[in-house]
């Protein structure tokens, strides 16, 4: 595939028309190739446009970036959903997985618009918080428009109502129309995966109202009841912490589940698990799972809750491990697509940059028709895209050499470039 065909395909995917079309394509192609740093200086050098032009483009057209990401993610999801398969190579009963997790976009100073300090476990980090929602269809990752977190000062300055992260997630789940992405579907074939940071009754009830399934890691202090206790005690009494529940039910036998990873090394992981049918306070009947890796020391147990009562213990453990897809997504957009390379002061520019980064991620994983998809890693995909883009110069030179007096024109161009050095 030559450069002009590839460029037309990108233009068709994003659907941007008018005078901003060329700028959008130029910035997207820049993000899709491997460079040392995806800064505005490099973007200007790559496309031949001015840095100030890209700066104004990001600041003044943040809404366009969000609309384009929603459009690209819908197109990609519909393309893959034409042949829906069960997740994890048909090992799971669900066909669509929605994963929720947040990441921090590091910045150098708190004077940046909407930046704040976060306690990240190994000290404080300054930056922006993004809550990402990805959809996994046929084991392929499709990022949906992320949820930006606004500080109280930013909300005051822009006359916005301050909302917590959990408030924003509940609204997002409630408003999310999955049919726009995959067409008609069975809600029982959807599972939502999240870690203990999203163990909130409002989030879990929002998922229940959608008639979706969930596998959520619970905090040790989460209030639960066994099935027998729920039947024998009043609704307001008898609740215990999930860690205490499994401690008080030691007669429940441990079961060993062996999982083979899908990586190149094909490692074997053994999990010790216990299962109790119980009730999650303010939510309803669930399967409660206690799981730990055999090779790790005690104290690293996971407590899971799954509202799909028909799912087996093995399916729940394998399903929750699919949450790792979003960690890989965070790693790739930060290392290879310049998620943290933006140095804009205004948050609207940062927001637009993040949306374009996610568009580049989707396009790199969705090759155009007629182009083989033999590259597995993101780096290989970027290298292949770079080869296509670099071919535009070869095509231009070939065209020049076929023209009348083209050889002399090419010599003059080379001499001009050498004198410029």
N, C-alpha and C positions, 0 to 999 in steps of 0.2 A: 504494500500500500504506500502511495506517495504522500507527500505533505499536504497537497491541496485536498485530496480525498479525506485524509484524517481530519483536517481542519473543518471541512464541510460536515463531517459526522459529529464533531464536538458542537458545532453551531446548531445542528438539528436536535441534539440531546438537550441543550440548555434552553432553546426556544426564545432567546433574547433577540429582539428586533430593534431597528433604528440605529441611532448614532452611537449607542453604548455597546453595540454588538462586537465591534473590533476590540474594544478595551477589555470586555469580559473574556473573550477568547484568548487574548494575549495574556491576561493574568492567570487564567486557568491552565494554559499550556506551560506557563512558567512554573506553577506549583506542581505540575505533573512530571517534571524532569528533576534529576538529582543535581543539586548545586550545594555549595558549602553552607550558604545561609539564604533562606527565602525572605530577604529584606526588600524594601522598596527600591533601594539602589540597584540591587541585582535584577529586579523586575524591569526597571527602566533600561538597564544595559542589555537585557535579554531581548526585549521587544522593540527597542529603539524609541520608546516614548519617554516623556519627562517624568521625573519622580513626583513633582508637584501634581501632575495630572492623575497619577495613581492615588496620591494622597486625597485629592478632592473626590475621586471616584469612590473610594472606600467610605469616606465620611458622609457624602451626600446621597449614596444609593445603598444604604444598609437594607432597606426593605426589598430592593430588587434581588439582593443576595439570598435573603430568606425565601422569597418566592421561587427563585431558581432551584435552591436546594430541595424544597418540597416537590417541585416538578420533576427533578432528576430522580429523586428517591422513589416517587410513584412509578415512573417509567421503568426503572430497574426492577422494582418489586413485581410489577405486573408481568414483566418479561420472564422472570424466574418462576412466578406462581402459575404459569401455564401448565406446569407438570409438577404439582405439589407432591412431595414425598415425606415420609416420616423422618424425624430428626435422628441424628447420630447413626446414619446408615441403617435406617429402619429398626433401630433398637428401642425407640421410644414411641409411645402412643400419640404424641403431639406432632403437628406438622409446622407450627409457627411458634417461635420463641421470641419474647420481648424482654430485653435485658435493660435494667436501670442501674446506672452508677454515675458517680460524679468524678471530676478531675479538676485539678488546679492548673491554671495557666499562669506561669510565673512571670512576674514583672520586676523591674529593678527598684522601683520606688513607690511609696504610697501616694505620692502626689499625682500619680496617673489617675484619670477619671475612673471611678467605681472600683478602685483597688482596695484591698483590705488584708489584714494579717490572718493567717490560718495556722493553727497548731497541727502540724503534719506528722506528729509522732517523733520526728528527729529534729525538732526545733520549729521555729516559726517561719512561715513562707509568705511572701507578699505576692498577691496576684488576683486573678478573677476566678470565680468558681462556675463551672459549667456542669449541668446535669445532663448526661447523654442518654438517649434512648435509641437502642439499635434493634432491628428486626432480623432474625435469623430464619432464612427460608432455604431449604435444600443445602443447609450448612454454609450458606453465604451470608455475609454481614452487609446490612444496608442501614446506614445511619439516618435517623429522622432528624428534623430540625431540633437542635438542642435547647435546653432551658437555661437562660442566663440568670444568675443570681444578682439582684440589685441590693446595694447597701442602703441603710436608712438615710444617709446623707444624699446619695444619688436619687432616691425616691423623693426626698424633700425638695431637691433642686429642680426636678423635672415633674413635680406634681403627680407622682405615682403613689399608689397604695402599696405599702410595704407588705410583703408576703414571705413566709418562711419557705424553705425548700420543699417541705412536705406539702404545704398548701399548693404550691405550683405543680407538684407531681399529681396531686389529686385532680386538679383542674385539667391537666394534660391528659390523663387517662380518661376522664369523663368526656372530654371533647374529641378524643382520637377516634376517627372513623376508619377502621381497618379495611373496610370495603373499598375505599379510595385507592388503597395500595395493592390489594390482592383480589378484589372482586368478592362475590358471595363466598362465605366460608362457614364452617361449623364452629361456634364459640368453644366447644369442648376440645377442639384441636389446638387451642392457643394456651401457652403456658408463660407466665411472667416470672422472671428470675431476678432476685435482688439479695444483697447481703443484709447483715443485721442493722445497718444504718437506716434501712427503710422498713424496719419492723414497726409499723404504725397501723393502728386499727382503721384509720381513715383510708390509707392506701389499700389495705387488704379488702375493706368493704367496697371501695371503688372498683377493684378487680372483680369482686363477687357480683356487683351490679351489672358488669359487662358479661357475666356468665363465663368468664375465663377461669383457668386454673392458675395456681401460683405455687412456687417453691421458694420460700423466703427463709433466710437464716434468722434465728431468734436470739435475742439477748438472754443471758442467763437468768435475768430477773423477770422475764415475761411470765405473766399469770396464765396458768393452764389448769385443766382438770382432766383426770382420767374418765373414761366412759362410765365406769361404775360409780365414781364419786359424783359425777354430774347428775346421775339418776337418783342418788340417795340423799343429796343435800340441797338446801335452798339455793337459788341462783346467785345470791349475794355472798354466799359462804363456801368454804371448802377449796378456794383457789390456792395454788401453791406455785412457787417458781419452777420453771421447767427443769433446772438442774436438780432441784430437790425432788421433783416428780420421778425422775429416772433413778435417783439415789434411793427413793422409797420403794421402787419396783425392781429390786435387784434379781428377782426371780425370772424376769424377762431375759431370755437367753441372747447372748451375742451371736451375730451371724457374720461370717466373713464374705465379703464381696470383692472379687478380683477383677480389676479393670486394666485393659491394655490400651495404652495411649496411642494416638494417631500420628505422632511425630515420626521423624526419620529413624530414631533409635528404638521405637516401639518398646517403651518401658512397661513394666508390670507394677501395679500399685494395689496393695491389699488394704481394705478398710474393715474395721470392726464396727458393726452397726446394731442398734436395738430399735425396736419399733413399738409404739403404743398408740392405739386409737383414742383420741381425746378431744377436748374442746379448747379453743383459743378464746380468751376472754374478749367479749364484745364483737367477735367475728363468727364463730360457729364450729362445727365439727371438722376435724382435720386429722391427718396422720402426723404424729410427732416422731421425729427421728433423732437419735443420738449417734453421731458418727465420729470416728477418729482414725487417723492413718496408723497402721501398725508400727511403722518404722520411726514415728515421731514420739517424743516423750509425752507423758500424761500432762493434762492442762491445756491441750489444744483441741478440745472437743468442739464439734459443731452441732448445734441444735437446729433442726429444720422443721418447717411446717408445710404440709402439702394438702390442699383442699380437694385433690382428686383421690377419692377413696378407693378407686379401682386400680390405681397405679401400684406396681410392685415396688418393693424396697430397692431393688437394683435399678429400676427405672428412675426412681427419685434421686438416687445418688448420681447416676450418669447425667440426669437432667440438670442437676445443680452445678455439675462440673462444666456445663456449657456456658456458665456465667463468665468463664475465663476468656471467652471470645471478646468481651468488651475491654478487658485488660490489654489484649493484643492490639485491639483497635487504638486504644490510647497510646500505646508504645509506638505504633507505626505513624500516626499523624504527628506525634511530637518529634520523632527521630528523622523522618523522611519527607514530610510534607510541610514543615515550617509552622506548625501549630503555635509554637511559642516564639517565633522569630519576629512577630510584629512589634514595632516600637512606636505605634501611634499613641498620641496622648488621649484622644477622645474615644470613649467606649463604643460609640456607633461604628467607628472605623475598625475596632477590634472585633466587634460582632460580625461585620461584613466579611472580614478576613477569615474568621472561623467558618462561616458558611461556605465560602469559596473553597477552603481546605477540604471540607467534607464532600463538596461536589467533585473535587479532583480525586478523592479516595474512591468514590463510586465509579467514576469514569475509568480509572485505572483497572478496576476489577470487572469492568464490563467491556470487553474488546468489541470493536465494530465488526459487522458481518463481513466474512471473507478474510479476517485476520486471525491466525492461529493463536490460541491461548496456551502456549507451552511454558511460558514463564510462570513460575509458582510464587516466588517471593516478590514483595513490593519493589525491591531494588532492581530486580530483573525487568519488571514491568516499566519502571522509570527509565532504565537503560534503553529498552526497546523504543519507548516514546521519544527519547533523545535522538536515536538514530533516524527516526522518521522526520523529526523536526529539522535535523541537520541536513537532510536531503534537499531542503528547499534551496540552499545555497548552491548545491551541485546542479539542480535543475535550472537555476537562474544563470549560472555560468554557461551551461550547455546551450541555453537559448541565446545568450549573448554571442557565443562563438559561431552560431549558425547565421547570424545577421551580417549584413554587408559592413565590412570594416570592423567586425566584432573582435578580431584578434588585437587590433590596435587599441580598441576601447578597453579590453581586458588588461593589456599592458599598462595603459595609463592609470587604470584603477589600482593595479598592484603598486605602481610607483608612488601614487598618492598615499596609499596605506603605509608604505615604507617610510616616506618622508614624515608622516604623522608620528611615527615612533621616535 
